[in-house]
């Protein structure tokens, strides 16, 4: 019976840790997106340009990057996070793209 209680306790611990990690990455993604949108909005406003729509990156997507405006900072997280990049193309139009990057983990070497 004590062994069963130990297994149940361990399972509950790992489940709670998993839920906590999922909430943590949601918070990280939300913060990175908000910072990216704010930086892009300030840049767009300073040049009287319209705020671009946030688009998800797709493999093979045409990326005509003439001037980089914002790239999300690296975050200490063991897993994938959503990064935001905003840029001007060669026509001077502003774009904002969301893409997946690997977080900086203490275990990454």
DSSP file (Angstrom, degrees, kcal/mol; ACC not computed):
  #  RESIDUE AA STRUCTURE BP1 BP2  ACC     N-H-->O    O-->H-N    N-H-->O    O-->H-N    TCO  KAPPA ALPHA  PHI   PSI    X-CA   Y-CA   Z-CA
    1    1 A X     >        0   0    0      0, 0.0     4,-2.1     0, 0.0     5,-0.2   0.000 360.0 360.0 360.0 -40.0    0.0    0.0    0.0
    2    2 A X  H  >  +     0   0    0      1,-0.2     4,-2.1     2,-0.2     5,-0.1   0.857 360.0  54.1 -64.7 -34.1    2.8    2.4    0.8
    3    3 A X  H  > S+     0   0    0      2,-0.2     4,-2.4     1,-0.2    -1,-0.2   0.920 107.8  49.9 -65.0 -42.8    4.4    1.7   -2.6
    4    4 A X  H  > S+     0   0    0      1,-0.2     4,-2.4     2,-0.2    -2,-0.2   0.905 109.7  50.7 -61.9 -42.2    1.1    2.6   -4.3
    5    5 A X  H  X S+     0   0    0     -4,-2.1     4,-2.6     1,-0.2    -1,-0.2   0.886 109.4  51.9 -62.5 -38.3    0.9    5.9   -2.3
    6    6 A X  H  X S+     0   0    0     -4,-2.1     4,-2.5     2,-0.2    -2,-0.2   0.915 110.1  47.8 -63.9 -43.6    4.5    6.6   -3.4
    7    7 A X  H  X S+     0   0    0     -4,-2.4     4,-2.6     2,-0.2    -2,-0.2   0.908 112.6  48.8 -64.2 -41.6    3.6    6.1   -7.0
    8    8 A X  H  X S+     0   0    0     -4,-2.4     4,-2.5     2,-0.2    -2,-0.2   0.920 112.0  48.9 -64.2 -43.5    0.5    8.3   -6.8
    9    9 A X  H  X S+     0   0    0     -4,-2.6     4,-2.2     2,-0.2    -2,-0.2   0.915 112.7  47.7 -62.8 -42.6    2.5   11.0   -5.0
   10   10 A X  H  X S+     0   0    0     -4,-2.5     4,-2.5     2,-0.2     5,-0.2   0.912 111.7  50.3 -64.7 -42.1    5.2   10.9   -7.7
   11   11 A X  H  X S+     0   0    0     -4,-2.6     4,-2.3     1,-0.2    -2,-0.2   0.914 111.1  48.6 -62.9 -42.7    2.6   11.0  -10.5
   12   12 A X  H  X S+     0   0    0     -4,-2.5     4,-2.5     2,-0.2    -1,-0.2   0.890 110.6  51.8 -64.3 -38.9    0.9   14.0   -9.0
   13   13 A X  H  X S+     0   0    0     -4,-2.2     4,-2.4     2,-0.2    -2,-0.2   0.945 111.9  44.9 -62.0 -48.6    4.2   15.8   -8.6
   14   14 A X  H  X S+     0   0    0     -4,-2.5     4,-2.1     1,-0.2    -2,-0.2   0.865 112.7  51.8 -67.0 -35.1    5.2   15.2  -12.2
   15   15 A X  H  X S+     0   0    0     -4,-2.3     4,-2.4    -5,-0.2    -1,-0.2   0.930 111.0  47.7 -64.1 -44.9    1.7   16.3  -13.4
   16   16 A X  H  X S+     0   0    0     -4,-2.5     4,-2.3     1,-0.2    -2,-0.2   0.896 111.7  50.2 -63.6 -40.2    1.9   19.5  -11.4
   17   17 A X  H  X S+     0   0    0     -4,-2.4     4,-2.2     2,-0.2    -1,-0.2   0.888 110.4  50.6 -64.6 -38.7    5.4   20.2  -12.7
   18   18 A X  H  X S+     0   0    0     -4,-2.1     4,-2.2     2,-0.2    -2,-0.2   0.921 110.9  47.5 -65.5 -44.4    4.2   19.7  -16.3
   19   19 A X  H  X S+     0   0    0     -4,-2.4     4,-2.3     1,-0.2    -2,-0.2   0.904 111.6  51.7 -63.0 -41.5    1.2   22.0  -15.8
   20   20 A X  H  X S+     0   0    0     -4,-2.3     4,-2.2     1,-0.2    -2,-0.2   0.910 109.8  48.9 -62.0 -42.9    3.5   24.6  -14.3
   21   21 A X  H  X S+     0   0    0     -4,-2.2     4,-2.3     2,-0.2    -1,-0.2   0.888 110.2  51.5 -65.1 -39.0    5.9   24.4  -17.2
   22   22 A X  H  X S+     0   0    0     -4,-2.2     4,-1.7     1,-0.2    -2,-0.2   0.909 111.7  46.3 -65.4 -41.0    3.0   24.7  -19.7
   23   23 A X  H  X S+     0   0    0     -4,-2.3     4,-2.2     1,-0.2    -1,-0.2   0.882 110.2  55.1 -66.1 -37.3    1.8   27.8  -17.9
   24   24 A X  H  X S+     0   0    0     -4,-2.2     4,-2.4     1,-0.2    -2,-0.2   0.923 108.0  47.0 -62.5 -45.6    5.3   29.2  -17.8
   25   25 A X  H  X S+     0   0    0     -4,-2.3     4,-2.8     1,-0.2    -1,-0.2   0.850 109.9  54.3 -68.2 -32.3    5.8   28.9  -21.6
   26   26 A X  H  X S+     0   0    0     -4,-1.7     4,-2.4     2,-0.2    -1,-0.2   0.916 110.3  46.7 -64.3 -41.8    2.4   30.5  -22.2
   27   27 A X  H  X S+     0   0    0     -4,-2.2     4,-2.4     2,-0.2    -2,-0.2   0.909 112.9  49.3 -64.9 -42.3    3.5   33.5  -20.0
   28   28 A X  H  X S+     0   0    0     -4,-2.4     4,-2.8     2,-0.2     5,-0.2   0.940 112.5  47.3 -62.0 -47.9    6.8   33.7  -21.8
   29   29 A X  H  X S+     0   0    0     -4,-2.8     4,-2.3     1,-0.2    -2,-0.2   0.903 112.4  49.5 -61.8 -41.7    5.2   33.6  -25.3
   30   30 A X  H  X S+     0   0    0     -4,-2.4     4,-2.3    -5,-0.2    -1,-0.2   0.911 112.7  47.4 -64.1 -41.9    2.6   36.2  -24.3
   31   31 A X  H  X S+     0   0    0     -4,-2.4     4,-2.6     2,-0.2     5,-0.2   0.927 112.5  48.4 -66.2 -44.8    5.4   38.5  -22.9
   32   32 A X  H  X S+     0   0    0     -4,-2.8     4,-2.2     1,-0.2    -2,-0.2   0.900 112.9  48.8 -62.6 -39.9    7.6   38.1  -26.0
   33   33 A X  H  X S+     0   0    0     -4,-2.3     4,-2.6    -5,-0.2    -1,-0.2   0.920 112.2  47.8 -65.7 -43.1    4.6   38.8  -28.3
   34   34 A X  H  X S+     0   0    0     -4,-2.3     4,-2.7     2,-0.2    -2,-0.2   0.918 112.2  48.8 -65.5 -43.0    3.6   41.9  -26.3
   35   35 A X  H  X S+     0   0    0     -4,-2.6     4,-2.5     2,-0.2    -1,-0.2   0.916 113.2  48.5 -61.9 -42.8    7.1   43.3  -26.3
   36   36 A X  H  X S+     0   0    0     -4,-2.2     4,-2.2    -5,-0.2    -2,-0.2   0.908 112.8  47.1 -63.8 -43.1    7.4   42.7  -30.0
   37   37 A X  H  X S+     0   0    0     -4,-2.6     4,-2.6     2,-0.2    -2,-0.2   0.906 112.7  49.7 -65.3 -41.3    4.1   44.4  -30.8
   38   38 A X  H  X S+     0   0    0     -4,-2.7     4,-2.4     2,-0.2    -2,-0.2   0.926 112.1  47.0 -64.0 -44.7    4.9   47.4  -28.6
   39   39 A X  H  X S+     0   0    0     -4,-2.5     4,-2.0     1,-0.2    -1,-0.2   0.904 114.7  47.0 -63.8 -41.3    8.4   47.9  -30.2
   40   40 A X  H  X S+     0   0    0     -4,-2.2     4,-3.0    -5,-0.2    -2,-0.2   0.896 110.9  51.9 -67.7 -40.1    6.9   47.6  -33.7
   41   41 A X  H  X S+     0   0    0     -4,-2.6     4,-2.7     2,-0.2     5,-0.2   0.914 109.6  49.3 -63.2 -43.1    4.0   50.0  -32.8
   42   42 A X  H  X S+     0   0    0     -4,-2.4     4,-2.2     2,-0.2    -1,-0.2   0.923 113.7  46.4 -61.6 -43.5    6.5   52.6  -31.5
   43   43 A X  H  X S+     0   0    0     -4,-2.0     4,-1.1     2,-0.2    -2,-0.2   0.940 113.7  47.8 -63.9 -47.3    8.6   52.3  -34.7
   44   44 A X  H  <>S+     0   0    0     -4,-3.0     5,-3.1     1,-0.2     3,-0.5   0.906 112.7  49.1 -60.9 -42.6    5.5   52.4  -37.0
   45   45 A X  H ><5S+     0   0    0     -4,-2.7     3,-1.1     1,-0.2    -1,-0.2   0.885 105.8  56.7 -65.6 -38.5    4.1   55.4  -35.1
   46   46 A X  H 3<5S+     0   0    0     -4,-2.2    -1,-0.2     1,-0.3    -2,-0.2   0.770 117.2  35.1 -65.8 -24.2    7.5   57.3  -35.3
   47   47 A X  T 3<5S-     0   0    0     -4,-1.1    -1,-0.3    -3,-0.5    -2,-0.2   0.266 111.0-116.8-110.7   9.7    7.4   57.0  -39.1
   48   48 A X  T < 5 +     0   0    0     -3,-1.1     2,-0.3    -4,-0.3    -3,-0.2   0.893  66.8 144.1  53.6  43.7    3.6   57.3  -39.6
   49   49 A X      < -     0   0    0     -5,-3.1    -1,-0.2    -6,-0.2    -2,-0.1  -0.812  55.7-100.4-107.9 152.6    3.4   53.8  -41.0
   50   50 A X        -     0   0    0     -2,-0.3     2,-0.3    -3,-0.1    44,-0.2  -0.409  40.1-104.4 -70.3 148.2    0.5   51.4  -40.4
   51   51 A X        -     0   0    0     -2,-0.1    -1,-0.1     1,-0.1   -10,-0.1  -0.576  42.2-125.8 -70.0 127.3    1.0   48.7  -37.8
   52   52 A X        -     0   0    0     -2,-0.3     2,-0.3     1,-0.1    43,-0.1  -0.348  19.4-106.6 -76.4 158.0    1.5   45.4  -39.6
   53   53 A X        -     0   0    0      1,-0.1    43,-0.7    -2,-0.1     2,-0.5  -0.619  35.7-114.1 -77.9 139.7   -0.5   42.3  -39.0
   54   54 A X  E     -a   96   0A   0     -2,-0.3     2,-0.4    41,-0.1    43,-0.2  -0.664  39.1-170.8 -77.3 123.5    1.3   39.5  -37.0
   55   55 A X  E     -a   97   0A   0     41,-2.3    43,-2.9    -2,-0.5     2,-0.4  -0.905  22.5-121.8-117.8 145.0    1.9   36.5  -39.3
   56   56 A X  E     -a   98   0A   0     -2,-0.4    43,-0.2    41,-0.2     2,-0.1  -0.698  35.8-112.2 -82.9 134.2    3.1   33.0  -38.4
   57   57 A X        -     0   0    0     41,-3.0     2,-0.4    -2,-0.4    43,-0.1  -0.404  32.4-166.0 -66.2 139.3    6.2   32.0  -40.3
   58   58 A X    >   -     0   0    0     -2,-0.1     3,-2.3    41,-0.0     2,-0.0  -0.971  33.8 -95.1-123.5 142.4    5.8   29.2  -42.8
   59   59 A X  T 3  S+     0   0    0     -2,-0.4     0, 0.0     1,-0.3     0, 0.0  -0.330 114.0  20.2 -56.1 131.0    8.7   27.3  -44.4
   60   60 A X  T 3  S+     0   0    0      1,-0.3    -1,-0.3     3,-0.0     3,-0.0   0.425  86.4 154.7  87.6   0.0    9.5   28.9  -47.8
   61   61 A X    <   -     0   0    0     -3,-2.3     2,-0.5     1,-0.1    -1,-0.3  -0.359  52.9-108.9 -61.6 136.5    7.9   32.2  -46.9
   62   62 A X        -     0   0    0      1,-0.1     2,-0.6     2,-0.1    -1,-0.1  -0.562  36.5-172.4 -70.7 120.5    9.3   35.1  -48.8
   63   63 A X        +     0   0    0     -2,-0.5     2,-1.4     2,-0.1    -1,-0.1  -0.807   8.6 179.6-120.1  88.1   11.3   37.2  -46.4
   64   64 A X        +     0   0    0     -2,-0.6     2,-0.8    23,-0.1    26,-0.2  -0.692  14.2 179.7 -88.5  85.5   12.5   40.4  -48.1
   65   65 A X        +     0   0    0     -2,-1.4    24,-0.2     1,-0.2     3,-0.1  -0.806  20.4 154.6 -98.4 109.7   14.3   41.9  -45.1
   66   66 A X  S    S+     0   0    0     22,-2.8     2,-0.4    -2,-0.8    23,-0.2   0.771  74.4  16.1 -98.1 -35.8   15.9   45.3  -45.8
   67   67 A X  E    S-B   88   0A   0     21,-1.9    21,-2.9     0, 0.0     2,-0.4  -0.969  71.6-137.6-144.4 124.3   15.9   46.7  -42.3
   68   68 A X  E     +B   87   0A   0     -2,-0.4    19,-0.2    19,-0.2     3,-0.1  -0.672  23.1 173.7 -81.5 129.7   15.5   44.8  -39.0
   69   69 A X  E     -     0   0A   0     17,-2.6     2,-0.3    -2,-0.4    18,-0.2   0.826  62.3  -4.5-102.2 -46.7   13.3   46.6  -36.5
   70   70 A X  E     -B   86   0A   0     16,-1.9    16,-2.6     2,-0.0     2,-0.4  -0.993  48.6-176.1-153.3 141.5   12.9   44.2  -33.6
   71   71 A X  E     -B   85   0A   0     -2,-0.3    14,-0.2    14,-0.2    -3,-0.0  -0.992  39.0-107.6-134.4 134.3   13.8   40.6  -32.7
   72   72 A X        -     0   0    0     12,-1.9     3,-0.1    -2,-0.4    11,-0.1  -0.243  39.6-108.5 -58.4 145.9   12.7   39.0  -29.4
   73   73 A X        -     0   0    0      1,-0.1     2,-0.2   -41,-0.1    -1,-0.1  -0.319  36.9 -95.6 -70.6 157.8   15.3   38.6  -26.8
   74   74 A X        -     0   0    0     29,-0.1     2,-0.4     9,-0.0    -1,-0.1  -0.513  43.6-151.9 -70.0 143.3   16.7   35.2  -25.9
   75   75 A X        -     0   0    0     -2,-0.2    29,-2.9    27,-0.1     2,-1.2  -0.914  19.5-118.5-121.5 148.5   14.9   33.6  -22.9
   76   76 A X  B     +d  104   0B   0     -2,-0.4     2,-0.3    27,-0.2    29,-0.2  -0.724  65.8 125.4 -83.5  97.5   16.1   31.2  -20.3
   77   77 A X        -     0   0    0     -2,-1.2     2,-1.5    27,-0.9    -2,-0.1  -0.949  61.0-130.6-156.3 133.1   13.7   28.3  -20.9
   78   78 A X  S    S+     0   0    0     -2,-0.3     2,-0.3    24,-0.1    26,-0.1  -0.656  83.3  32.6 -87.9  84.4   14.3   24.6  -21.6
   79   79 A X  S    S-     0   0    0     -2,-1.5    24,-3.5    24,-0.1     2,-0.3  -0.946  99.7 -45.4 158.2-174.4   12.0   24.2  -24.6
   80   80 A X  E     - C   0 102A   0     -2,-0.3     2,-0.3    22,-0.2    22,-0.2  -0.631  48.6-177.3 -87.8 142.0   10.6   26.0  -27.7
   81   81 A X  E     - C   0 101A   0     20,-2.8    20,-2.7    -2,-0.3     2,-0.6  -0.900  30.9-107.3-131.3 162.4    9.2   29.6  -27.5
   82   82 A X  E     - C   0 100A   0     -2,-0.3     2,-0.3    18,-0.2    18,-0.2  -0.824  35.5-163.7 -95.0 121.0    7.6   31.9  -30.0
   83   83 A X  E     - C   0  99A   0     16,-3.6    16,-2.4    -2,-0.6     2,-0.4  -0.715   7.7-141.7-102.7 153.7    9.8   34.7  -31.1
   84   84 A X  E     - C   0  98A   0     -2,-0.3   -12,-1.9    14,-0.2     2,-0.4  -0.953  16.2-177.9-118.0 134.2    8.7   37.9  -32.8
   85   85 A X  E     -BC  71  97A   0     12,-2.7    12,-3.3    -2,-0.4     2,-0.4  -0.999   2.9-171.5-129.3 132.3   10.7   39.7  -35.6
   86   86 A X  E     +BC  70  96A   0    -16,-2.6   -17,-2.6    -2,-0.4   -16,-1.9  -0.957  16.6 156.9-121.9 146.0    9.6   42.9  -37.3
   87   87 A X  E     -BC  68  95A   0      8,-2.2     8,-2.9    -2,-0.4     2,-0.4  -0.980  38.8-114.2-158.0 162.0   11.3   44.4  -40.3
   88   88 A X  E     -BC  67  94A   0    -21,-2.9   -22,-2.8    -2,-0.3   -21,-1.9  -0.861  31.1-140.6-100.2 141.5   11.0   46.6  -43.3
   89   89 A X    >   -     0   0    0      4,-2.3     3,-2.1    -2,-0.4   -24,-0.2  -0.316  38.7 -86.0 -89.6-177.9   11.1   45.1  -46.8
   90   90 A X  T 3  S+     0   0    0      1,-0.3   -25,-0.1   -26,-0.2    -1,-0.1   0.654 129.8  55.7 -66.7 -14.0   12.9   46.7  -49.8
   91   91 A X  T 3  S-     0   0    0      2,-0.1    -1,-0.3     0, 0.0     3,-0.1   0.442 119.7-109.1 -93.2  -1.8    9.7   48.7  -50.5
   92   92 A X  S <  S+     0   0    0     -3,-2.1     2,-0.2     1,-0.3    -2,-0.1   0.524  71.0 143.5  86.8   5.8    9.7   50.2  -47.0
   93   93 A X        -     0   0    0      1,-0.1    -4,-2.3   -44,-0.0     2,-0.3  -0.587  48.6-125.0 -81.8 142.6    6.6   48.2  -45.9
   94   94 A X  E     - C   0  88A   0     -2,-0.2     2,-0.3    -6,-0.2    -6,-0.2  -0.691  29.8-178.0 -91.0 137.3    6.6   47.0  -42.3
   95   95 A X  E     - C   0  87A   0     -8,-2.9    -8,-2.2    -2,-0.3     2,-0.4  -0.940  14.1-160.1-132.5 153.8    6.1   43.3  -41.5
   96   96 A X  E     -aC  54  86A   0    -43,-0.7   -41,-2.3    -2,-0.3     2,-0.4  -0.983  12.9-174.6-138.4 125.7    5.9   41.3  -38.2
   97   97 A X  E     -aC  55  85A   0    -12,-3.3   -12,-2.7    -2,-0.4     2,-0.4  -0.952  14.4-151.5-126.1 138.3    6.5   37.5  -38.1
   98   98 A X  E     +aC  56  84A   0    -43,-2.9   -41,-3.0    -2,-0.4     2,-0.3  -0.915  27.3 164.2-106.2 133.2    6.1   35.0  -35.3
   99   99 A X  E     - C   0  83A   0    -16,-2.4   -16,-3.6    -2,-0.4     2,-0.4  -0.940  36.8-101.3-145.5 165.3    8.4   31.9  -35.4
  100  100 A X  E     + C   0  82A   0     -2,-0.3     2,-0.3   -18,-0.2   -18,-0.2  -0.740  37.7 173.2 -95.3 133.5    9.6   29.1  -33.1
  101  101 A X  E     - C   0  81A   0    -20,-2.7   -20,-2.8    -2,-0.4     2,-0.5  -0.931  36.4-106.1-131.8 159.6   13.0   29.2  -31.5
  102  102 A X  E     - C   0  80A   0     -2,-0.3   -22,-0.2   -22,-0.2   -27,-0.1  -0.738  38.8-125.7 -84.1 127.6   14.7   27.0  -28.9
  103  103 A X        -     0   0    0    -24,-3.5     2,-0.7    -2,-0.5   -27,-0.2  -0.280  29.7 -97.0 -67.8 158.8   15.0   28.7  -25.5
  104  104 A X  B     -d   76   0B   0    -29,-2.9   -27,-0.9   -26,-0.1     2,-0.4  -0.707  48.5-171.3 -79.1 114.3   18.4   29.0  -23.8
  105  105 A X    >   -     0   0    0     -2,-0.7     3,-1.5   -29,-0.2   -27,-0.0  -0.847  32.9-129.5-109.4 143.6   18.5   26.1  -21.4
  106  106 A X  T 3  S+     0   0    0     -2,-0.4    -1,-0.1     1,-0.3    -2,-0.0   0.791 112.5  53.4 -59.0 -25.9   21.2   25.7  -18.7
  107  107 A X  T 3  S+     0   0    0      2,-0.0     2,-0.3    -3,-0.0    -1,-0.3   0.579  83.7 105.7 -86.9 -10.5   21.5   22.1  -20.1
  108  108 A X    <         0   0    0     -3,-1.5    -4,-0.0     1,-0.2   -30,-0.0  -0.529 360.0 360.0 -71.8 131.7   22.1   23.2  -23.8
  109  109 A X              0   0    0     -2,-0.3    -1,-0.2     0, 0.0    -3,-0.0   0.333 360.0 360.0-134.5 360.0   25.7   22.9  -24.8
